[in-house]
Structures are given as C-alpha cells and as structure tokens.
C-alpha cells in the first residue's frame, strides 16, 4: 500500500512537471531561457512528501506577461508598468538604453564650434571637420547634438543641460553618518565645464580640501591622506557612469573620516555592489569611449577603474572602498580607516592556520617585495611573536606561533 502511494505521488509530480514544461514552452517570450523544474522529496521514504521547485533565470531584457503587460516586482506585489515614460526609465535602469543618445534642442554650434571641439580635433583628428566627425560618431542627429556631445564638447554644458552634469564638493567637519548645515565648513564648491575638465578639476579640488583635514590620533593631530589614484578613479567613475536623465549633480562629500562620491542613478543592468569589480557594463558607452581619446584621458576604458581604487587603498593600508545604492544614488565611500598592520594580519592568520610562508604572508598583507616581508617576519621572530618552523630549508621556510618548551 505504501509503495503504491509513493508511486502515485511520483507519477503526479511527473505529470505536473510535463504540464508546466508545455506551458513554459508556449510562453517563450516571457522568459530569457526555459525555467528549470525539479522535485525534492522529504519525510519517510515510505510516505514521501514532494516539493516542486521552479527556477526562473534573471534576464537583462524586459519581458511581457502572457497578457502582453509589463510587471515590476516590488516586495510581494506585481505592479503593472503601462506608462511609456516609466517603461523608458525601466529600460535605462536595466541598461537597455541610455539618455546619452537623446538629442538636445540647441544650436549645433554649441558642439561644432566650441573651443573644446576645436582643441580636440587639432590634437586627435586634425584632418577632419568637427561637424562631419561628430556625425560619424553619432553625436549629431538631425542637426541636433546628443547629450553625450554636449557633455564632452560644449564649453558650458551646464547652460544646455542644467542640473544634469555638474559636480558639487562639500566639506563637513564631522564623522557623523550625515552632514548637516551646522557641520558644513563652507559653501559647496561648484565645478562646471566639459566632463574632461570637470574630472581633473574635481580631483584637484578634493585633494586640496583633504590637505586641510586634520584628525586626532594617539600621537596627536595628524593630516588625513588618501591615495590620489583612488580619488581620481572614484570621481571619474561617478561622472562617466552617472544617469544623465536625472536632474542632479555628482556630489563629493569630504568628512573628517571619509570621502563619499554620490553619482545619480542606480547601477545599470546586471551590475550590483557585490559583483561590480568583476562585471563590465557602461551605461554611457559613447562618453566612456570618446573621453578615452582625449590626451591624458581620465579613464583607460578597460574596466579597471574601481579595481584600481581598491588596490590603491590597500597599498596605503586603508580599508577597501564601500559601494552602496542609496536613494537613487550609487555611493562610493573611501574610509580613512587603517587596515591592520602586517604583524596583526600574520598573527590573525596563524591563529587559524598551523604555519605561514613568505609568499602567503605577502599575499594577505598586499606587500609585493619578498625582502620587505622577510624583514617583517624576522622582526616578529626577534620579538618572540612567532618562531621558525624547525627542520626547514630556506626554500621551504615557514613560521608558526611560539610553542611551549618542555
């Protein structure tokens, strides 16, 4: 009887799986790939209970339901999206389209006869005419410049795209989570101009303000220092990858213990704070590609920007940047928080491992020099913090925590 019951349940599960497979195949336009269906049993083997698991893979595209409507998942709700403006915003959020390609209603001479385009053409493509070259780059559409063209080549982009392409720098004399009017050291500094000039000016202004920041340490007051490479990469990333459809500036906030760069918009497409260092996706592909053609470009266009910022912070023995999405912004925080010393890192490692070699110590301490690490290990031996593993040669030398002598 129990065996027949088990077979009947398994048969029902197979029948349900076949029916669902037929339904999914008849609604292929709703899915990027066919959902996987699996059954899992639990309970006694003679009287199993079955759980049907349906796994739907995430897709970059916008899919319509069987009723040809688009739904947006919010918590436990499926909210219909029917307004065309909202659908376009959804497309931009998923990285399917970009505001940089939108035409701007203004005189084309704003980009075809600006000082910036003339200087650029003379240095980069001296044999071409600005208007012809801009059309070839899809930066002029029906004699109207695109947003990308204005951002890159207009002398005053902020006059054409107000509140969409500026940078503001703030100095807050506090370590609180939020800056206030009371903690604001001076009026925010506005930085305008084309994207190329903006990035360089913003990095210089930020570095200048940081030089005046002093913090209290056990040894007394000390100047705050951040790797300029990290500041440059984070600011560049905020300007090049922001959502230009949002009427807001890039905000650089300098606190006593950190620097925050807030870029309008959410992370595009499949990019998340967790995978951002391993994924490549450019919301503004034309801006990213063309600014790389400028002399001494702010970006290398190989997707290394934030990775370089992380490495620069580690080399200065500061904690990794923190990347979050908050209130319609992507925020990158550079914290003035020291990493543990190499000695502390090595001792922590040895509390969980039997021994450590020079190569392993260099990897976990981000120290490239073998000799430098050798000196650190020898100093730790001299302080009796660690000891050499006996009966090892110089080719397989290792260190461990001191052991009690008998």
C-alpha positions as a Markdown table, in Angstrom:
| # | Residue | x | y | z |
|---|---|---|---|---|
| 1 | Unk | 0.0 | 0.0 | 0.0 |
| 2 | Unk | 2.8 | 2.4 | 1.0 |
| 3 | Unk | 4.7 | 1.6 | -2.2 |
| 4 | Unk | 1.7 | 2.2 | -4.4 |
| 5 | Unk | 1.1 | 5.6 | -2.6 |
| 6 | Unk | 4.8 | 6.6 | -3.3 |
| 7 | Unk | 4.5 | 5.6 | -6.9 |
| 8 | Unk | 1.2 | 7.6 | -7.2 |
| 9 | Unk | 2.8 | 10.7 | -5.8 |
| 10 | Unk | 5.8 | 10.4 | -8.1 |
| 11 | Unk | 3.5 | 10.0 | -11.0 |
| 12 | Unk | 1.6 | 13.1 | -10.1 |
| 13 | Unk | 4.8 | 15.0 | -9.8 |
| 14 | Unk | 5.9 | 13.9 | -13.3 |
| 15 | Unk | 2.5 | 14.8 | -14.7 |
| 16 | Unk | 2.7 | 18.3 | -13.2 |
| 17 | Unk | 6.2 | 18.8 | -14.5 |
| 18 | Unk | 5.2 | 17.8 | -18.0 |
| 19 | Unk | 2.2 | 20.2 | -17.9 |
| 20 | Unk | 4.4 | 23.1 | -16.7 |
| 21 | Unk | 7.0 | 22.4 | -19.3 |
| 22 | Unk | 4.3 | 22.7 | -22.0 |
| 23 | Unk | 3.1 | 25.9 | -20.5 |
| 24 | Unk | 6.6 | 27.4 | -20.4 |
| 25 | Unk | 7.4 | 26.4 | -23.9 |
| 26 | Unk | 4.2 | 28.0 | -25.2 |
| 27 | Unk | 5.2 | 31.3 | -23.4 |
| 28 | Unk | 8.8 | 31.5 | -24.6 |
| 29 | Unk | 8.6 | 35.3 | -25.0 |
| 30 | Unk | 8.1 | 35.6 | -21.2 |
| 31 | Unk | 11.4 | 34.1 | -20.3 |
| 32 | Unk | 15.1 | 34.6 | -21.3 |
| 33 | Unk | 15.6 | 30.8 | -21.0 |
| 34 | Unk | 13.2 | 28.0 | -20.2 |
| 35 | Unk | 12.7 | 27.7 | -16.4 |
| 36 | Unk | 14.1 | 24.6 | -14.7 |
| 37 | Unk | 11.7 | 22.3 | -12.9 |
| 38 | Unk | 12.7 | 19.9 | -10.2 |
| 39 | Unk | 11.1 | 17.9 | -7.4 |
| 40 | Unk | 12.5 | 17.3 | -4.0 |
| 41 | Unk | 11.2 | 14.7 | -1.6 |
| 42 | Unk | 11.4 | 14.8 | 2.2 |
| 43 | Unk | 9.9 | 12.7 | 5.0 |
| 44 | Unk | 9.9 | 9.0 | 5.4 |
| 45 | Unk | 10.8 | 7.0 | 2.3 |
| 46 | Unk | 7.6 | 5.0 | 2.5 |
| 47 | Unk | 5.5 | 8.2 | 2.6 |
| 48 | Unk | 7.4 | 10.9 | 0.9 |
| 49 | Unk | 6.2 | 14.5 | 0.5 |
| 50 | Unk | 7.2 | 16.3 | -2.6 |
| 51 | Unk | 8.1 | 19.9 | -3.1 |
| 52 | Unk | 8.0 | 21.3 | -6.7 |
| 53 | Unk | 10.8 | 23.8 | -7.3 |
| 54 | Unk | 10.6 | 26.2 | -10.3 |
| 55 | Unk | 13.7 | 28.3 | -11.0 |
| 56 | Unk | 13.4 | 31.3 | -13.4 |
| 57 | Unk | 16.7 | 32.8 | -14.5 |
| 58 | Unk | 17.1 | 36.6 | -14.4 |
| 59 | Unk | 17.2 | 38.4 | -17.7 |
| 60 | Unk | 18.5 | 41.7 | -19.0 |
| 61 | Unk | 15.5 | 42.2 | -21.2 |
| 62 | Unk | 12.1 | 43.5 | -20.3 |
| 63 | Unk | 9.7 | 40.6 | -20.6 |
| 64 | Unk | 5.9 | 40.9 | -21.1 |
| 65 | Unk | 3.5 | 38.5 | -19.4 |
| 66 | Unk | 1.0 | 36.4 | -21.4 |
| 67 | Unk | -1.4 | 39.3 | -21.3 |
| 68 | Unk | 1.3 | 41.4 | -23.0 |
| 69 | Unk | 1.7 | 43.6 | -20.0 |
| 70 | Unk | 4.9 | 44.5 | -18.2 |
| 71 | Unk | 5.0 | 43.9 | -14.4 |
| 72 | Unk | 7.5 | 45.2 | -11.9 |
| 73 | Unk | 8.1 | 43.1 | -8.8 |
| 74 | Unk | 8.0 | 45.2 | -5.6 |
| 75 | Unk | 8.1 | 43.0 | -2.4 |
| 76 | Unk | 5.2 | 40.6 | -2.7 |
| 77 | Unk | 3.4 | 42.7 | -5.4 |
| 78 | Unk | 3.4 | 42.6 | -9.2 |
| 79 | Unk | 2.9 | 46.2 | -10.3 |
| 80 | Unk | 1.9 | 46.8 | -13.9 |
| 81 | Unk | 4.0 | 49.3 | -15.8 |
| 82 | Unk | 2.0 | 50.9 | -18.6 |
| 83 | Unk | 3.1 | 54.5 | -18.9 |
| 84 | Unk | 5.7 | 54.8 | -21.7 |
| 85 | Unk | 7.9 | 57.2 | -19.7 |
| 86 | Unk | 8.1 | 54.6 | -16.9 |
| 87 | Unk | 8.9 | 51.9 | -19.3 |
| 88 | Unk | 11.7 | 54.0 | -20.8 |
| 89 | Unk | 13.0 | 54.6 | -17.2 |
| 90 | Unk | 12.9 | 50.9 | -16.7 |
| 91 | Unk | 14.8 | 50.3 | -19.9 |
| 92 | Unk | 17.5 | 52.8 | -18.8 |
| 93 | Unk | 17.7 | 51.2 | -15.3 |
| 94 | Unk | 18.3 | 47.8 | -17.0 |
| 95 | Unk | 20.9 | 49.3 | -19.3 |
| 96 | Unk | 18.9 | 48.7 | -22.5 |
| 97 | Unk | 19.0 | 52.3 | -23.5 |
| 98 | Unk | 20.9 | 55.4 | -22.4 |
| 99 | Unk | 20.0 | 59.1 | -22.1 |
| 100 | Unk | 23.3 | 60.0 | -23.6 |
| 101 | Unk | 21.9 | 59.3 | -27.1 |
| 102 | Unk | 18.9 | 61.7 | -26.7 |
| 103 | Unk | 19.0 | 64.8 | -29.0 |
| 104 | Unk | 19.3 | 68.2 | -27.3 |
| 105 | Unk | 17.3 | 71.1 | -28.6 |
| 106 | Unk | 20.1 | 73.7 | -29.0 |
| 107 | Unk | 22.2 | 75.3 | -31.7 |
| 108 | Unk | 24.6 | 72.7 | -33.1 |
| 109 | Unk | 27.4 | 75.2 | -33.0 |
| 110 | Unk | 27.5 | 74.6 | -29.2 |
| 111 | Unk | 29.5 | 71.5 | -30.0 |
| 112 | Unk | 30.6 | 72.0 | -33.6 |
| 113 | Unk | 32.4 | 75.3 | -33.0 |
| 114 | Unk | 33.3 | 75.2 | -29.3 |
| 115 | Unk | 36.8 | 75.8 | -28.0 |
| 116 | Unk | 36.9 | 72.2 | -26.7 |
| 117 | Unk | 36.0 | 70.5 | -30.0 |
| 118 | Unk | 38.5 | 72.7 | -31.9 |
| 119 | Unk | 41.3 | 71.8 | -29.5 |
| 120 | Unk | 40.3 | 68.2 | -29.5 |
| 121 | Unk | 40.2 | 68.0 | -33.3 |
| 122 | Unk | 43.6 | 69.6 | -33.7 |
| 123 | Unk | 45.2 | 67.2 | -31.3 |
| 124 | Unk | 43.4 | 64.0 | -32.1 |
| 125 | Unk | 41.9 | 64.1 | -35.6 |
| 126 | Unk | 43.5 | 67.1 | -37.3 |
| 127 | Unk | 42.4 | 66.1 | -40.8 |
| 128 | Unk | 38.6 | 66.0 | -40.1 |
| 129 | Unk | 36.0 | 68.7 | -39.7 |
| 130 | Unk | 34.1 | 68.8 | -36.4 |
| 131 | Unk | 30.6 | 68.5 | -37.8 |
| 132 | Unk | 31.5 | 65.6 | -40.1 |
| 133 | Unk | 33.4 | 63.8 | -37.4 |
| 134 | Unk | 30.6 | 64.3 | -34.8 |
| 135 | Unk | 28.0 | 62.8 | -37.3 |
| 136 | Unk | 30.2 | 59.8 | -37.8 |
| 137 | Unk | 30.4 | 59.3 | -34.1 |
| 138 | Unk | 26.5 | 59.5 | -33.9 |
| 139 | Unk | 26.9 | 62.7 | -31.8 |
| 140 | Unk | 24.8 | 64.8 | -34.2 |
| 141 | Unk | 21.3 | 63.6 | -35.1 |
| 142 | Unk | 19.2 | 65.6 | -37.5 |
| 143 | Unk | 21.5 | 68.6 | -36.9 |
| 144 | Unk | 20.9 | 68.3 | -33.1 |
| 145 | Unk | 23.7 | 67.4 | -30.7 |
| 146 | Unk | 23.2 | 64.4 | -28.4 |
| 147 | Unk | 23.6 | 64.6 | -24.6 |
| 148 | Unk | 26.9 | 62.9 | -25.0 |
| 149 | Unk | 28.1 | 65.5 | -27.4 |
| 150 | Unk | 27.2 | 68.3 | -25.1 |
| 151 | Unk | 28.8 | 66.7 | -22.1 |
| 152 | Unk | 32.0 | 66.1 | -23.9 |
| 153 | Unk | 32.5 | 69.0 | -26.2 |
| 154 | Unk | 30.3 | 72.0 | -25.2 |
| 155 | Unk | 32.2 | 74.9 | -23.5 |
| 156 | Unk | 29.4 | 75.2 | -20.9 |
| 157 | Unk | 27.4 | 72.0 | -20.8 |
| 158 | Unk | 25.6 | 73.1 | -17.6 |
| 159 | Unk | 23.9 | 76.0 | -19.6 |
| 160 | Unk | 22.5 | 73.5 | -22.0 |
| 161 | Unk | 21.8 | 70.7 | -19.5 |
| 162 | Unk | 21.1 | 72.5 | -16.3 |
| 163 | Unk | 21.4 | 70.4 | -13.1 |
| 164 | Unk | 22.3 | 67.3 | -15.1 |
| 165 | Unk | 26.1 | 67.5 | -15.5 |
| 166 | Unk | 27.6 | 69.5 | -12.6 |
| 167 | Unk | 29.7 | 68.5 | -9.6 |
| 168 | Unk | 29.4 | 69.8 | -6.1 |
| 169 | Unk | 32.1 | 69.4 | -3.4 |
| 170 | Unk | 31.3 | 69.7 | 0.3 |
| 171 | Unk | 33.4 | 69.7 | 3.4 |
| 172 | Unk | 31.7 | 68.5 | 6.6 |
| 173 | Unk | 33.6 | 68.9 | 9.8 |
| 174 | Unk | 32.1 | 65.8 | 11.4 |
| 175 | Unk | 32.3 | 62.0 | 11.4 |
| 176 | Unk | 28.6 | 61.6 | 11.6 |
| 177 | Unk | 26.7 | 59.4 | 9.1 |
| 178 | Unk | 25.1 | 62.5 | 7.5 |
| 179 | Unk | 26.4 | 66.0 | 7.1 |
| 180 | Unk | 24.3 | 69.0 | 8.3 |
| 181 | Unk | 24.2 | 72.7 | 7.7 |
| 182 | Unk | 25.9 | 73.2 | 11.0 |
| 183 | Unk | 28.8 | 70.9 | 10.2 |
| 184 | Unk | 29.3 | 72.4 | 6.7 |
| 185 | Unk | 32.7 | 74.1 | 6.8 |
| 186 | Unk | 32.0 | 76.4 | 3.8 |
| 187 | Unk | 29.6 | 76.8 | 0.9 |
| 188 | Unk | 29.7 | 73.9 | -1.5 |
| 189 | Unk | 32.1 | 74.4 | -4.4 |
| 190 | Unk | 30.5 | 74.0 | -7.9 |
| 191 | Unk | 32.6 | 72.6 | -10.6 |
| 192 | Unk | 31.4 | 73.1 | -14.2 |
| 193 | Unk | 32.7 | 72.6 | -17.7 |
| 194 | Unk | 33.0 | 69.6 | -20.0 |
| 195 | Unk | 33.4 | 66.2 | -18.5 |
| 196 | Unk | 37.2 | 66.0 | -19.2 |
| 197 | Unk | 37.9 | 69.3 | -17.4 |
| 198 | Unk | 35.4 | 68.6 | -14.7 |
| 199 | Unk | 37.1 | 65.4 | -13.6 |
| 200 | Unk | 40.6 | 66.9 | -13.4 |
| 201 | Unk | 39.3 | 70.0 | -11.6 |
| 202 | Unk | 37.2 | 67.9 | -9.1 |
| 203 | Unk | 40.1 | 65.7 | -8.2 |
| 204 | Unk | 42.4 | 68.7 | -7.6 |
| 205 | Unk | 39.7 | 70.5 | -5.5 |
| 206 | Unk | 39.1 | 67.4 | -3.5 |
| 207 | Unk | 42.8 | 66.8 | -2.8 |
| 208 | Unk | 43.2 | 70.4 | -1.9 |
| 209 | Unk | 40.4 | 70.3 | 0.7 |
| 210 | Unk | 41.7 | 67.0 | 2.1 |
| 211 | Unk | 45.0 | 68.5 | 2.8 |
| 212 | Unk | 43.4 | 70.8 | 5.3 |
| 213 | Unk | 41.7 | 68.0 | 7.2 |
| 214 | Unk | 43.3 | 67.0 | 10.5 |
| 215 | Unk | 42.3 | 64.2 | 12.8 |
| 216 | Unk | 43.2 | 63.3 | 16.4 |
| 217 | Unk | 45.3 | 60.2 | 16.8 |
| 218 | Unk | 47.1 | 58.7 | 19.9 |
| 219 | Unk | 50.1 | 60.7 | 18.8 |
| 220 | Unk | 48.2 | 63.9 | 18.5 |
| 221 | Unk | 46.8 | 65.7 | 15.5 |
| 222 | Unk | 47.7 | 64.4 | 12.1 |
| 223 | Unk | 46.9 | 65.2 | 8.5 |
| 224 | Unk | 44.5 | 62.9 | 6.6 |
| 225 | Unk | 45.8 | 61.3 | 3.5 |
| 226 | Unk | 44.1 | 59.3 | 0.8 |
| 227 | Unk | 45.7 | 57.8 | -2.4 |
| 228 | Unk | 45.0 | 60.4 | -5.1 |
| 229 | Unk | 44.7 | 57.4 | -7.5 |
| 230 | Unk | 41.6 | 56.2 | -5.6 |
| 231 | Unk | 40.0 | 59.7 | -5.5 |
| 232 | Unk | 40.7 | 60.1 | -9.3 |
| 233 | Unk | 39.1 | 56.7 | -10.2 |
| 234 | Unk | 36.1 | 57.1 | -8.0 |
| 235 | Unk | 35.3 | 60.6 | -9.3 |
| 236 | Unk | 35.9 | 59.5 | -12.9 |
| 237 | Unk | 33.6 | 56.6 | -12.4 |
| 238 | Unk | 30.9 | 58.9 | -10.9 |
| 239 | Unk | 31.0 | 61.3 | -13.8 |
| 240 | Unk | 31.2 | 58.8 | -16.6 |
| 241 | Unk | 28.7 | 56.3 | -15.4 |
| 242 | Unk | 26.0 | 58.5 | -13.9 |
| 243 | Unk | 22.5 | 58.6 | -15.2 |
| 244 | Unk | 22.3 | 61.9 | -17.2 |
| 245 | Unk | 18.5 | 61.7 | -17.3 |
| 246 | Unk | 18.3 | 62.6 | -13.6 |
| 247 | Unk | 18.4 | 66.3 | -12.9 |
| 248 | Unk | 21.0 | 66.3 | -10.2 |
| 249 | Unk | 24.7 | 66.8 | -9.7 |
| 250 | Unk | 27.5 | 64.4 | -8.7 |
| 251 | Unk | 28.2 | 65.1 | -5.0 |
| 252 | Unk | 31.6 | 64.8 | -3.4 |
| 253 | Unk | 31.4 | 64.9 | 0.4 |
| 254 | Unk | 34.5 | 65.2 | 2.5 |
| 255 | Unk | 34.1 | 64.2 | 6.1 |
| 256 | Unk | 36.7 | 64.0 | 8.8 |
| 257 | Unk | 37.0 | 60.3 | 8.4 |
| 258 | Unk | 35.9 | 59.5 | 4.9 |
| 259 | Unk | 35.2 | 60.8 | 1.3 |
| 260 | Unk | 31.9 | 60.0 | -0.3 |
| 261 | Unk | 31.1 | 60.3 | -4.0 |
| 262 | Unk | 27.4 | 60.1 | -4.9 |
| 263 | Unk | 26.6 | 59.5 | -8.6 |
| 264 | Unk | 22.9 | 60.0 | -9.7 |
| 265 | Unk | 21.2 | 56.8 | -10.8 |
| 266 | Unk | 21.2 | 53.2 | -9.9 |
| 267 | Unk | 23.7 | 50.6 | -11.1 |
| 268 | Unk | 22.8 | 49.6 | -14.7 |
| 269 | Unk | 21.8 | 46.2 | -16.0 |
| 270 | Unk | 23.0 | 43.2 | -14.0 |
| 271 | Unk | 25.7 | 45.1 | -12.1 |
| 272 | Unk | 25.4 | 45.0 | -8.3 |
| 273 | Unk | 27.6 | 46.3 | -5.4 |
| 274 | Unk | 28.6 | 42.7 | -4.9 |
| 275 | Unk | 29.8 | 42.0 | -8.5 |
| 276 | Unk | 30.8 | 45.4 | -9.6 |
| 277 | Unk | 34.5 | 44.7 | -9.6 |
| 278 | Unk | 34.1 | 41.6 | -11.8 |
| 279 | Unk | 31.5 | 42.9 | -14.3 |
| 280 | Unk | 31.9 | 45.3 | -17.2 |
| 281 | Unk | 28.9 | 47.5 | -18.3 |
| 282 | Unk | 28.9 | 51.1 | -19.5 |
| 283 | Unk | 25.7 | 53.0 | -19.2 |
| 284 | Unk | 27.1 | 55.8 | -21.3 |
| 285 | Unk | 29.2 | 53.9 | -23.8 |
| 286 | Unk | 29.9 | 56.8 | -26.1 |
| 287 | Unk | 31.1 | 59.1 | -23.4 |
| 288 | Unk | 33.3 | 56.4 | -22.0 |
| 289 | Unk | 34.8 | 55.5 | -25.4 |
| 290 | Unk | 35.3 | 59.1 | -26.6 |
| 291 | Unk | 36.7 | 60.7 | -23.5 |
| 292 | Unk | 39.4 | 58.0 | -23.7 |
| 293 | Unk | 40.6 | 59.6 | -27.0 |
| 294 | Unk | 41.5 | 62.9 | -25.2 |
| 295 | Unk | 45.2 | 63.5 | -24.4 |
| 296 | Unk | 45.9 | 62.1 | -20.9 |
| 297 | Unk | 42.4 | 60.6 | -20.6 |
| 298 | Unk | 40.9 | 60.2 | -17.1 |
| 299 | Unk | 39.9 | 56.6 | -17.9 |
| 300 | Unk | 41.7 | 53.7 | -19.7 |
| 301 | Unk | 38.4 | 52.2 | -21.0 |
| 302 | Unk | 39.4 | 48.7 | -19.9 |
| 303 | Unk | 37.0 | 48.4 | -16.9 |
| 304 | Unk | 39.8 | 48.7 | -14.3 |
| 305 | Unk | 38.7 | 52.0 | -12.6 |
| 306 | Unk | 37.2 | 50.8 | -9.3 |
| 307 | Unk | 39.7 | 47.9 | -9.1 |
| 308 | Unk | 42.5 | 50.4 | -9.3 |
| 309 | Unk | 40.9 | 52.4 | -6.4 |
| 310 | Unk | 40.6 | 49.3 | -4.3 |
| 311 | Unk | 44.3 | 48.4 | -4.9 |
| 312 | Unk | 45.4 | 52.0 | -4.2 |
| 313 | Unk | 43.6 | 51.9 | -0.8 |
| 314 | Unk | 45.2 | 48.6 | 0.1 |
| 315 | Unk | 48.6 | 49.8 | -0.8 |
| 316 | Unk | 48.2 | 52.7 | 1.6 |
| 317 | Unk | 46.9 | 50.2 | 4.2 |
| 318 | Unk | 43.4 | 51.7 | 4.2 |
| 319 | Unk | 40.3 | 49.6 | 4.2 |
| 320 | Unk | 38.5 | 48.8 | 0.9 |
| 321 | Unk | 36.0 | 51.4 | -0.5 |
| 322 | Unk | 32.4 | 50.7 | 0.3 |
| 323 | Unk | 29.9 | 50.7 | -2.6 |
| 324 | Unk | 26.2 | 51.0 | -2.0 |
| 325 | Unk | 23.0 | 52.1 | -3.7 |
| 326 | Unk | 21.1 | 54.6 | -1.6 |
| 327 | Unk | 18.1 | 56.8 | -2.5 |
| 328 | Unk | 18.7 | 56.9 | -6.2 |
| 329 | Unk | 22.5 | 57.3 | -6.0 |
| 330 | Unk | 25.4 | 55.0 | -6.3 |
| 331 | Unk | 27.7 | 55.9 | -3.3 |
| 332 | Unk | 31.4 | 55.0 | -3.1 |
| 333 | Unk | 32.9 | 55.7 | 0.3 |
| 334 | Unk | 36.7 | 56.0 | 0.8 |
| 335 | Unk | 37.2 | 55.5 | 4.6 |
| 336 | Unk | 40.2 | 56.8 | 6.5 |
| 337 | Unk | 40.4 | 53.5 | 8.5 |
| 338 | Unk | 43.7 | 51.8 | 8.6 |
| 339 | Unk | 44.0 | 48.1 | 7.8 |
| 340 | Unk | 45.6 | 46.0 | 10.4 |
| 341 | Unk | 49.4 | 46.1 | 10.5 |
| 342 | Unk | 51.2 | 43.3 | 8.7 |
| 343 | Unk | 52.1 | 41.8 | 12.1 |
| 344 | Unk | 48.4 | 41.8 | 13.1 |
| 345 | Unk | 47.4 | 40.2 | 9.9 |
| 346 | Unk | 50.0 | 37.5 | 10.2 |
| 347 | Unk | 49.2 | 36.7 | 13.8 |
| 348 | Unk | 45.5 | 36.5 | 12.9 |
| 349 | Unk | 46.3 | 34.2 | 10.1 |
| 350 | Unk | 48.3 | 31.9 | 12.4 |
| 351 | Unk | 45.5 | 31.7 | 14.8 |
| 352 | Unk | 43.6 | 29.8 | 12.1 |
| 353 | Unk | 46.5 | 28.0 | 10.3 |
| 354 | Unk | 49.4 | 26.0 | 11.5 |
| 355 | Unk | 52.1 | 28.0 | 9.6 |
| 356 | Unk | 52.7 | 30.7 | 7.1 |
| 357 | Unk | 55.4 | 31.1 | 4.4 |
| 358 | Unk | 56.8 | 34.4 | 3.0 |
| 359 | Unk | 54.7 | 34.0 | -0.2 |
| 360 | Unk | 51.4 | 33.6 | 1.8 |
| 361 | Unk | 52.3 | 36.5 | 4.1 |
| 362 | Unk | 52.9 | 38.8 | 1.0 |
| 363 | Unk | 49.5 | 37.8 | -0.5 |
| 364 | Unk | 47.4 | 38.6 | 2.6 |
| 365 | Unk | 49.4 | 41.8 | 3.5 |
| 366 | Unk | 49.4 | 43.1 | -0.1 |
| 367 | Unk | 53.2 | 43.5 | 0.1 |
| 368 | Unk | 55.0 | 42.8 | -3.2 |
| 369 | Unk | 58.6 | 42.7 | -2.0 |
| 370 | Unk | 59.9 | 39.3 | -0.8 |
| 371 | Unk | 62.7 | 41.0 | 1.1 |
| 372 | Unk | 60.4 | 43.5 | 2.8 |
| 373 | Unk | 58.2 | 40.7 | 4.1 |
| 374 | Unk | 61.3 | 38.7 | 5.1 |
| 375 | Unk | 62.4 | 41.7 | 7.3 |
| 376 | Unk | 58.9 | 41.9 | 8.9 |
| 377 | Unk | 58.9 | 38.2 | 9.7 |
| 378 | Unk | 62.4 | 38.3 | 11.2 |
| 379 | Unk | 61.4 | 41.3 | 13.4 |
| 380 | Unk | 58.4 | 39.3 | 14.6 |
| 381 | Unk | 60.7 | 36.4 | 15.4 |
| 382 | Unk | 63.0 | 38.7 | 17.3 |
| 383 | Unk | 60.0 | 40.0 | 19.3 |
| 384 | Unk | 59.1 | 36.3 | 20.0 |
| 385 | Unk | 55.7 | 36.8 | 18.4 |
| 386 | Unk | 56.4 | 33.9 | 16.0 |
| 387 | Unk | 59.1 | 31.3 | 15.5 |
| 388 | Unk | 60.6 | 29.5 | 12.5 |
| 389 | Unk | 59.3 | 26.0 | 11.8 |
| 390 | Unk | 62.2 | 23.7 | 12.6 |
| 391 | Unk | 63.9 | 21.5 | 10.1 |
| 392 | Unk | 63.1 | 23.7 | 7.2 |
| 393 | Unk | 65.5 | 24.9 | 4.5 |
| 394 | Unk | 65.5 | 28.4 | 3.1 |
| 395 | Unk | 63.5 | 27.1 | 0.1 |
| 396 | Unk | 60.5 | 26.0 | 2.2 |
| 397 | Unk | 60.9 | 28.2 | 5.3 |
| 398 | Unk | 57.8 | 28.9 | 7.3 |
| 399 | Unk | 56.7 | 30.4 | 10.6 |
| 400 | Unk | 54.3 | 29.5 | 13.3 |
| 401 | Unk | 53.1 | 30.7 | 16.7 |
| 402 | Unk | 55.6 | 30.0 | 19.5 |
| 403 | Unk | 55.2 | 26.7 | 21.2 |
| 404 | Unk | 55.8 | 26.0 | 24.9 |
| 405 | Unk | 59.2 | 24.5 | 25.5 |
| 406 | Unk | 59.4 | 21.3 | 27.5 |
